[in-house]
Amino acid sequence: MNPESLPLKDIHLPAPVGWWPPAPGWWLLALIAVLIVAGLWWWLRRPRPAVPPATLALRELDAIAAEFAAHEDPHRLAAELSTLIRRFVLAEEGRSTLAGVTGQRWLEYLDERAGQPEFTAGPGRALIDAPYRPAADFDAAGLMKACARLLGSPGTEVGR
């Protein structure tokens, strides 16, 4: 028998699979991707509670106290505390009112804010000239306590 004489028909291949509509797994993957992107967007844009300047300043004061316990350089301590107090007050009060206040007027303002004369007549007086003297000699523990009280934490001490 001759194979050409048999009543056979040629093989017909099915049509190629189209790209649309996607299979259910692709729909699920797209949904998961959209949910991840939306979740990340929400997480990055969510409102965060503002940290008060006093809290940030007290954290920095603790770091300065720890550094002072390690290096015990009163000149550096006075410079860092002077900078910290100035930045804290400017953050709370604004530049326009206190940016140019220096010297005795600055100490008087700090006394008024602290509610006691720790800066004009106490250890806080070191903020005026100790950062600029080559050999600073002052009560470091008293200055740290005065700055801590000004920032709102009466219990902060040197080396805590």
Backbone torsions as a table, in degrees:
resi	resn	phi	psi	omega
1	MET	NA	138.4	-176.7
2	ASN	-92.3	127.5	-177.1
3	PRO	-64.4	-22.4	179.7
4	GLU	-75.7	-17.9	-178.1
5	SER	-90.9	-7.3	179.3
6	LEU	-73.5	149.6	-179.1
7	PRO	-83.9	56.2	180.0
8	LEU	-96.6	149.0	177.7
9	LYS	-109.8	154.0	-178.3
10	ASP	-69.0	153.1	179.5
11	ILE	-74.1	130.7	177.5
12	HIS	-107.9	121.8	178.7
13	LEU	-83.0	146.5	177.5
14	PRO	-68.9	163.8	179.2
15	ALA	-66.5	147.4	179.0
16	PRO	-63.0	149.3	-178.9
17	VAL	-72.9	131.4	-179.9
18	GLY	-80.8	163.6	-179.4
19	TRP	-84.2	-15.1	179.3
20	TRP	-125.3	136.6	-1.3
21	PRO	-79.9	147.4	-179.8
22	PRO	-67.6	158.6	177.4
23	ALA	-67.8	159.6	-178.1
24	PRO	-57.6	-31.2	178.5
25	GLY	-63.7	-37.4	178.0
26	TRP	-68.8	-37.3	176.1
27	TRP	-61.7	-42.7	179.3
28	LEU	-64.3	-42.7	178.2
29	LEU	-62.8	-41.0	178.2
30	ALA	-64.5	-41.0	178.4
31	LEU	-63.3	-43.1	178.4
32	ILE	-63.3	-42.2	179.3
33	ALA	-62.9	-42.5	178.9
34	VAL	-64.2	-41.8	179.0
35	LEU	-64.6	-39.3	178.1
36	ILE	-64.8	-46.2	179.5
37	VAL	-63.2	-43.3	179.1
38	ALA	-65.0	-39.8	178.1
39	GLY	-65.2	-42.3	177.2
40	LEU	-64.8	-41.7	178.5
41	TRP	-61.4	-45.6	178.9
42	TRP	-63.1	-43.4	-177.2
43	TRP	-64.1	-39.3	179.3
44	LEU	-74.2	-29.8	-175.7
45	ARG	-97.1	-2.6	-175.8
46	ARG	-66.2	148.6	178.1
47	PRO	-71.3	132.4	178.5
48	ARG	-106.5	144.5	178.5
49	PRO	-66.7	134.6	-179.7
50	ALA	-74.7	134.5	177.2
51	VAL	-86.7	124.8	-179.0
52	PRO	-62.5	147.3	179.4
53	PRO	-57.2	-33.4	-179.7
54	ALA	-64.3	-38.8	179.1
55	THR	-65.3	-44.6	178.6
56	LEU	-64.0	-40.5	-180.0
57	ALA	-66.2	-38.5	178.4
58	LEU	-66.7	-36.3	175.1
59	ARG	-62.3	-43.7	179.3
60	GLU	-67.5	-35.6	176.7
61	LEU	-62.5	-40.9	176.0
62	ASP	-62.4	-40.6	178.5
63	ALA	-65.7	-39.7	178.3
64	ILE	-64.3	-41.4	179.0
65	ALA	-63.3	-41.1	178.5
66	ALA	-65.4	-41.1	177.7
67	GLU	-64.9	-39.3	179.6
68	PHE	-64.8	-36.2	177.7
69	ALA	-63.4	-28.6	-180.0
70	ALA	-84.4	-44.5	-174.1
71	HIS	-98.7	-24.8	178.2
72	GLU	49.5	42.3	177.8
73	ASP	-104.1	103.9	-176.1
74	PRO	-65.5	-31.5	178.1
75	HIS	-61.5	-47.4	179.7
76	ARG	-65.9	-40.3	178.6
77	LEU	-59.5	-47.7	-179.0
78	ALA	-62.2	-41.2	179.4
79	ALA	-64.6	-43.8	-179.0
80	GLU	-67.2	-40.8	178.6
81	LEU	-67.1	-39.8	177.8
82	SER	-60.4	-44.5	178.6
83	THR	-64.7	-43.7	-179.5
84	LEU	-62.1	-47.5	-178.5
85	ILE	-63.9	-41.7	179.4
86	ARG	-62.5	-46.4	-179.9
87	ARG	-63.7	-41.0	-180.0
88	PHE	-62.3	-48.5	-177.8
89	VAL	-65.7	-40.9	178.6
90	LEU	-65.3	-34.8	178.4
91	ALA	-67.2	-36.7	-178.3
92	GLU	-84.7	-39.7	-173.7
93	GLU	-95.1	-28.6	-177.4
94	GLY	102.0	151.6	-176.4
95	ARG	-68.2	-36.3	-171.6
96	SER	-63.9	-28.9	-175.8
97	THR	-89.6	-32.7	-170.3
98	LEU	-127.3	2.7	-174.9
99	ALA	-62.8	-34.1	-176.7
100	GLY	-96.8	1.6	-177.7
101	VAL	-80.4	124.8	-179.9
102	THR	-140.3	175.3	172.6
103	GLY	63.9	-139.2	-176.5
104	GLN	-62.7	-38.3	178.2
105	ARG	-61.7	-36.5	178.0
106	TRP	-65.0	-44.7	178.5
107	LEU	-65.0	-38.7	177.3
108	GLU	-63.8	-40.3	176.9
109	TYR	-62.8	-44.0	-179.9
110	LEU	-63.5	-38.3	175.8
111	ASP	-62.0	-43.8	179.7
112	GLU	-62.1	-41.7	179.9
113	ARG	-68.8	-38.7	-179.3
114	ALA	-77.6	-24.1	180.0
115	GLY	86.3	6.8	177.6
116	GLN	-155.3	157.1	-174.4
117	PRO	-81.7	60.8	179.3
118	GLU	-84.6	-17.3	-175.3
119	PHE	-104.8	-36.6	178.4
120	THR	-81.8	-33.5	-175.8
121	ALA	-122.9	2.7	-176.6
122	GLY	-119.6	-157.4	-176.8
123	PRO	-67.2	-19.7	179.5
124	GLY	-67.7	-13.1	178.5
125	ARG	-60.2	-23.0	-179.6
126	ALA	-63.2	-20.8	-179.9
127	LEU	-64.2	-25.1	-177.3
128	ILE	-72.2	-45.8	-172.1
129	ASP	-125.4	-17.7	-177.7
130	ALA	-60.3	-36.7	178.3
131	PRO	-65.6	-16.7	-174.4
132	TYR	-109.2	-6.3	178.2
133	ARG	-90.8	141.2	179.1
134	PRO	-66.6	-36.1	179.2
135	ALA	-118.8	95.3	-177.9
136	ALA	-86.5	127.3	178.6
137	ASP	-129.4	105.5	-178.2
138	PHE	-155.1	173.3	179.7
139	ASP	-81.2	95.7	-176.5
140	ALA	-64.9	-42.6	-179.7
141	ALA	-63.7	-42.2	178.1
142	GLY	-64.3	-39.3	178.2
143	LEU	-65.0	-41.9	178.6
144	MET	-62.5	-42.5	-179.9
145	LYS	-66.3	-40.5	178.8
146	ALA	-63.2	-42.8	178.9
147	CYS	-66.2	-39.2	178.6
148	ALA	-64.0	-41.7	177.7
149	ARG	-65.2	-37.8	177.9
150	LEU	-63.5	-38.2	-179.5
151	LEU	-79.6	-13.0	175.2
152	GLY	109.4	12.8	179.6
153	SER	-129.8	96.9	-176.3
154	PRO	-69.9	-14.1	-175.1
155	GLY	-93.5	-2.0	-177.0
156	THR	-71.3	132.8	179.2
157	GLU	-131.4	166.7	-179.9
158	VAL	-66.0	133.0	175.7
159	GLY	78.1	11.8	180.0
160	ARG	-71.0	NA	NA
